[in-house]
Amino acid sequence: MTNIALDYEHLSDVELAALVVRRDPAAVRLITRRNNQRLYRVAWSILKDRAEAEGVCGHRSLCRRGIAVHLVDADRRQRSLRQATRRAEAIASPASASGDHPR
């Protein structure tokens, strides 16, 4: 078995998100670091207190857990959307309109 080291810094957020869904701690750390300012703004908009917002964003496990939950939910929504799109395309396909269904 060959282990290939990933260059996380060159991965896109979408690629990192796929790794986060697989519980890759290095991907979680990098995506958290890249988005720390956004996390702070969200925390501040909820808490309306700079010190508390900094405390929440400084508590990495909370931020990471929040990101992971958000990414897992996004992944589930994307899968559901793909399945719905496939069903809609199957219903709207010319084969179904003419009554010719592949078996």
C-alpha positions as CSV (number, residue, x, y, z in Angstrom):
1,M,0.0,0.0,0.0
2,T,1.4,3.4,-1.0
3,N,0.8,6.4,1.2
4,I,0.6,9.7,-0.8
5,A,1.1,12.9,1.2
6,L,-1.4,15.5,0.4
7,D,-0.4,19.1,-0.1
8,Y,-3.4,20.6,1.8
9,E,-2.4,24.2,1.1
10,H,-3.1,23.8,-2.6
11,L,-6.5,22.1,-2.2
12,S,-9.6,24.1,-2.9
13,D,-12.2,24.6,-0.1
14,V,-14.4,22.1,-2.0
15,E,-11.7,19.5,-2.0
16,L,-11.0,20.2,1.7
17,A,-14.7,19.9,2.5
18,A,-14.7,16.4,1.0
19,L,-11.8,15.5,3.3
20,V,-13.6,17.1,6.3
21,V,-16.6,14.8,5.6
22,R,-14.2,11.9,5.9
23,R,-13.0,13.4,9.3
24,D,-9.5,14.4,8.1
25,P,-8.2,16.6,11.0
26,A,-5.6,18.4,8.8
27,A,-8.3,19.5,6.4
28,V,-10.5,20.7,9.3
29,R,-7.6,22.8,10.7
30,L,-6.8,24.3,7.3
31,I,-10.4,25.2,6.4
32,T,-10.9,26.7,9.8
33,R,-7.7,28.8,9.5
34,R,-8.8,29.9,6.0
35,N,-12.2,30.9,7.1
36,N,-11.4,32.2,10.6
37,Q,-12.5,35.8,9.8
38,R,-15.8,34.6,8.5
39,L,-16.3,32.5,11.6
40,Y,-15.6,35.5,13.8
41,R,-18.1,37.6,11.9
42,V,-20.8,35.0,12.3
43,A,-20.0,34.6,16.0
44,W,-20.0,38.4,16.5
45,S,-23.3,38.8,14.6
46,I,-24.9,36.3,17.0
47,L,-23.2,37.3,20.3
48,K,-22.8,41.1,19.7
49,D,-19.7,41.0,21.9
50,R,-16.2,41.1,20.5
51,A,-14.5,39.2,23.5
52,E,-17.1,36.4,23.4
53,A,-16.9,36.1,19.6
54,E,-13.1,35.9,19.9
55,G,-13.5,33.3,22.6
56,V,-15.8,31.1,20.5
57,C,-13.6,31.3,17.5
58,G,-10.5,30.7,19.7
59,H,-12.2,27.5,21.0
60,R,-11.2,25.5,18.0
61,S,-13.2,22.3,18.8
62,L,-16.5,24.3,18.7
63,C,-15.6,26.0,15.4
64,R,-14.4,22.7,13.8
65,R,-17.5,20.9,15.0
66,G,-19.7,23.6,13.6
67,I,-17.9,23.5,10.2
68,A,-18.1,19.7,10.1
69,V,-21.8,19.7,10.8
70,H,-22.4,22.4,8.2
71,L,-20.4,20.5,5.6
72,V,-22.1,17.2,6.3
73,D,-25.5,18.9,5.9
74,A,-24.3,20.5,2.7
75,D,-23.2,17.2,1.4
76,R,-26.5,15.6,2.2
77,R,-28.4,18.4,0.5
78,Q,-26.2,18.1,-2.6
79,R,-26.9,14.4,-2.8
80,S,-30.6,14.9,-2.4
81,L,-30.6,17.6,-5.1
82,R,-28.7,15.3,-7.5
83,Q,-31.2,12.4,-6.9
84,A,-34.1,14.7,-7.4
85,T,-32.5,16.1,-10.6
86,R,-32.0,12.5,-11.9
87,R,-35.6,11.6,-11.2
88,A,-36.9,14.8,-12.9
89,E,-34.7,14.1,-15.9
90,A,-35.9,10.5,-16.1
91,I,-39.5,11.7,-16.0
92,A,-38.9,14.4,-18.6
93,S,-36.8,12.3,-21.0
94,P,-38.2,11.6,-24.5
95,A,-38.2,7.8,-23.8
96,S,-40.7,8.2,-21.0
97,A,-42.9,10.5,-23.1
98,S,-43.2,8.0,-25.9
99,G,-43.8,5.1,-23.5
100,D,-40.5,3.4,-24.4
101,H,-38.9,2.5,-21.1
102,P,-35.4,0.9,-21.1
103,R,-35.3,-2.4,-19.2
